[in-house]
C-alpha cells in the first residue's frame, strides 16, 4: 500500500461510484485530506486501535466512515499497510450521475439552482448525505462492486493545490489538503 499523502493526490479526478438499488451514483473527487496515524495527531488512528477506528488499521482499499459533531458522517479511503492507520478524507466531489438522488438526499427536492448543485457534494458531510453513506457502509471493500473508485485522467501537478487542512486543531500546519485548481465544487478555497 502507498503513503496517504501520495494517495490523496492520486485520488483527485478519480470517479467515486456507489451502485445503489436501482441507480448508480457517481462523482469526481476534487478535494481530499491525508491523515497519517503514526505522525498526525489529527488522525483518528493516532492513539491506536479502537472500536471506532478499527477500519483505518486495515490494509488499504476499505471505506472508513465515522460520525462527527453528532450530525455528519464522513468517509475516508484507507491507504496504508495493515496496522498503520492511514486514510484520506474525501472533502469535495463534482456530481456526475444521479444528481436527482443527490438532490433528494440533500435538499428533499429536485428543482435546484446552479448554486445548490455546486453545493451538493462540496463538503465531507454533504458527500455522505448525498450518497446516503452512513455507518452501515463502514469497512466496505472498495475493490467490490457496491462502492468503488474508477480511474480517470491523472490530474497534472500544476493543477493540484496544496494547503493546510481545515476544521482541525491538532497537526493543523501539515500541508495535506489537496484540491483541483479552479474547481468550483471544493468545500473551501
Secondary structure, DSSP 8 states (H G I E B T S, - for coil): ---HHHHHHHHTT-EEEEEETTEEEEEEEEEEEEEETTT-TTSTTTT---TTTGGGGS-SSBEEEEEETTTEEEEEEE-S-TTT-EEEEEEEEEEEE-HHHHHHHHHS-S---HHHHHTTTSSHHHHHHHHT--GGGTT-BTTSSSEEEE------GGGEEEE--SS-SSSTT---EEEETT-TT-S--
